[in-house]
Amino acid sequence: MRDRHKIGLPPEEQEEYILLKTDPYLGYYGWKAGDRLKRISIWLSGNGCGVRQAYFERIDRPGLDGTAWEDHVKPLLGQIELEI
C-alpha cells in the first residue's frame, strides 16, 4: 500500500462496503461477491472514465488489504433496500 500517512483514513472515517463482483478479486485477495469490506484510504486516481479506486480490507480479516474500483463496491448505509 502507498504511504498510509498520506492516503489512509482514520478509523472513525472508514466506511463499510459490500463487494458486488468476485472477478478479479478472488484471485488477487481471496474476496468474493457479498464480502463486507472497509474502505481504509481516500479515493485514488480514476481510470479515465470517472471511476476511482481505493484501498479496502475485509471486515473479518483486518490487515489483508487490496484495491477495488468504486463501481465494484456498494456502501452499506444501514438502510433496507427494496427492489420494485
ABEGO torsion letter per residue (X at the ends): XBBAAAABBBAAABBBBBBABAOAAAAAAGBBBGBBBBBABBBBBBAGAGBBBBBBBBAABBGBBBBBBAAABBBBAGBBBBBX
